[in-house]
Amino acid sequence: MNKKDYNYGPSQHDHDAHNDSHEFLFPTYEVGSLPKLNARVKAARSQQLTEEEITEVKDLAQRYSLQAEADEALDILHHQKKNPIKLSTAEEHTLADFNALLYLKLQEAVGLDFVYDGEARRSEMYQHVATRVEGFERTSEMIRSRGPDSWRMAVCINTPQLKESSLDHLIITEFDFVQQHRQKPAKVPIDDPYMIAVMSDNRYYLELLKPEYGNDPGKLRYEAKRVFTLALAKNVIRPQVEAVVAKGAKWIQLDIPAATLDIGHIPIMVEGLNAVVEGITNSKFSLHLCYPRRVSLTEKKGYELLFPALLDLHPNINHLSLELANADRYENDLAVFAQYKNQRSFEIGVGVTDITLERQQQGVIETPEIVRNRILRAANVLGDPNMVYVAPDCGLRQLQLDRCLKMYEVMIEGAELARKG
Amino acid sequence: MSFGAYLTGPFGQSQQLYQARNEAKRGRGSSEAISQQSRKDTQLIIQQQREAGLDYVIDPMFNVFYLFQPFAEQTNEVKVGPQENWFNNNIFYWRPQIQGPLTVPDLQISFTEKYLHLDELTENANSMVILPSPYTLLALSDVIGYANKKEAITNLAEVLHAEATHLVSQGISRIQYDEPAIVVKQSLGSLTVEDLELLQRGIGICGRVAGASTSLHTYFGDAGPIIPYLNRLPVDCLGIDGTETSFNDILKHNYSGKELALGLLDARSTSLEDPIDIATKLRIVAEKTHPKKLYLTPNTGTEYRGFTNGLKKLGLLKQVKEMLQ
C-alpha cells in the first residue's frame, strides 16, 4: 500500500462535520450494544447487590471522570444493597442516564471515532421495538430458541403502527441525551424492518393475502412477508429515522442480524431498507450484517448470498458493517465486494474482533497485530484503504465489560498500527 | 379410505418449563426441577394425544433442543460443532462434526433413548420416534473421514437403522425420518441428481425397519416437483409439507400402496386453519390420489409458536379426524 496517497493520522478532524469523508484511514466505531452494568441490572430486579458490584461502578466513574455524575446513581445502588426493593421510575431513569453517559464517555476516552451509548436504555433489539408496536400481541409463552434460551415472539394481528408516544422511548430520549453529552460524532443504531418481520408471526398478512395467493404457498409466504416488511418500514422504522435526522443525526446504522435467514427472501430485505431511507438525504446510512448462514444448501457461500440483491440497495446506503473476525476468511468473504465494486461500491466496516462467548470462555482475545493484519488484509482485497472502517464483529452485550474495553483497546491500537502500513 | 392424524415434531415448551430452565440458568433452580417439569409436561401432552385419538403418539421432545442433538452428543466419533439457524427459523442447531467412519452401534446401545420418556410413550399406544433422515444429517453436518458422500451416507444410514431397530425393540411402532433438506434445496433451485441419489441410497438402507412402519417426513420446502421421486422411496409413509407445497401439485400424483401424511396445519403460524376447509381438502386428496391411508399432520413440530398454540393445533387434529370419521 502506498502511504503517500493517504493520511494515516487521526488528527484534528471536524467531529461535527458530516462524516462521509474522513481525514485519516481506518476510522473506528462500535457496532451497538454493551452489557448493562451488573449493579444496575440487579438493582432493577430488586436483587441483593454486592459491594464489589457497587465498587465497579465507582471505579468506572472515576476512570472516566464522572464522579459527580455518579453520585445519585451510587446513592440508589447503596440503598438497594441495604434494602432491595422495586425501583421507582425516577430511580430507573437515573441509573439508565448514568449507564448511557458512562458508555458514551468510555467510548470517547478509549479513542473510538464514532460513538453512541452502548444501547444502555434498550432491553434487547427485537423486544425494544416489538413491545411498542400497535397491531402486535405477544405469544402466551416464551419460545425456545438457542438450547434452553428462549424469547417472546410478537404476533402481527393488524397493520403495525407505532404506539402513541413510543418514539420518545424508542429513540428520541436516548438520542437527545447522546447529542447533549457527546464530543465525537455519533452513529445511531436502529433495527431494520426485515428483522422485525422475520422474527414475528405474520398472521395478519398471511390471512389477508390468502385469498389472492392461497394456491401458491411459496408466493403467499413471500408476498405476505414483503407487505409486512414494507408496513414496518413505513410505520415503525422510518418514523424513528426521520425523528433523529430532524434532530441532527448524521449517521444511522440499520441492524440486520437475519439477512440470510431466508435465502429466497433477501430482495424483501432490500426493498424494506430502501423504503426506510428513500428521500432522506442529509444523513449517512449503513447496514450492520451478522455473518451469513454457513450452511446455505446452495452453491453460494458467506456474503455471496447477498448478491446480486445488494446491488438494488438505495444509493443513500453506502456502508456495510460486516462480521468477519469469527470466520477469519477476509480474502474469501470480501472477494464478492471487490467483484461487484464497479457496479456498486460500499465502504466496509471490517469486523476485526471475534465477539463470541466461546472466545471469552477460552480467555482469548486478538492482539493489536492481529487486528492490524486483518485491516490490511481487508484493504488489500477491497483495493482501496479509504473504504475500510474498523469495528468489532457485532454488538458486545453478551460479553463482560472489561473484555469489551480490552477489545476496544486492541482495535484502536491495531488501527493505529495499520495506519503505519 | 382410512383417515388418521398425528403430531410430527417437538412440542412448544410450557411457560412453567421455561421458568424452570430460566431459574436454573440464573443459579436459582435445579436440573431436577427441569426434569420434573419436563416429565409432567410430557405426560400431559401424551395424554392429550391419546384423548385426541391420534394414530401415533410421540414424545413431545422437551429434552431435545435440536434434531441432531442425541446423535451428536452420544456418538463417539461425533462432536458438537458451531451453531447455525435451523433453516429459516429463529431456532438454532449445532452442526455435528462427524469424523467417520462411525461404528455401527450394538443394538443394546441407543443415542436417542436418554432424551425421551419411552416408559410414558410405549404404554398402550402406537408410538412414534423421530430421527433425522440420513440425507439431512449429511447435508447439515461437517463430515470427514469418508472417500465420498456415498460412503458417508451409507455409514450414517446404517447407524440410523441400528438406532431405529433398537427403538422398535423397546416397543416403538413407527419411525419417522425427518427430511427437510431435500425439499429446501428443491425450493432454492439447488437440488442435484446427486442429492436425490444420496437420499435414495440412505433411505434404501434405513427405510425398512423390521417390526415397525416408517415415514419420510419432508418440511420447510416445496416437495411438488420431486413427489414422484419421493413416492418411490422404500418407506411406508411419505410426509409432505402442505404449507409449502401447492395443493394442486399434491393432487397430481397417485400414492396407492403408500400412506400419505399431509402437513396442512401450519405449525409455524398462530393462525388457526378452518377445520371444514382442511377436511374438504383431505377428502379430495383421498378421492383423487388413493393413498393406503391419509393422515392429517402439522407440517412440522409445534415448538415454533409455543405450548398454547401447539395445544390448539392438536385440538384441530382431533376435530378434523372426528369430522372425517
Interface residues (C-beta under 8 A of the other chain):
Chain A: T139 S140 E141 M142 I143 R144 S145 R146 G147 P148 D149 S150 W151 M153 V155 V198 M199 D201 N202 R203 L206 E207 N215 D216 P217 G218 R221 A258 L261 D262 I263 G264 H265 R293 R294 V295 L297 T298 E299
Chain B: G12 Q13 S14 Q15 Y18 R21 N22 A24 K25 F65 P82 Q83 E84 N85 N88 N89 N90 I91 F92 R95 A139 L140 A181 V184 K185 S187 L188 G189 S190 D222 G242 T243 E244 T245 S246 F247 N248 R268 S269 T270 S271 E303 Y304 R305 G306 F307 T308 N309
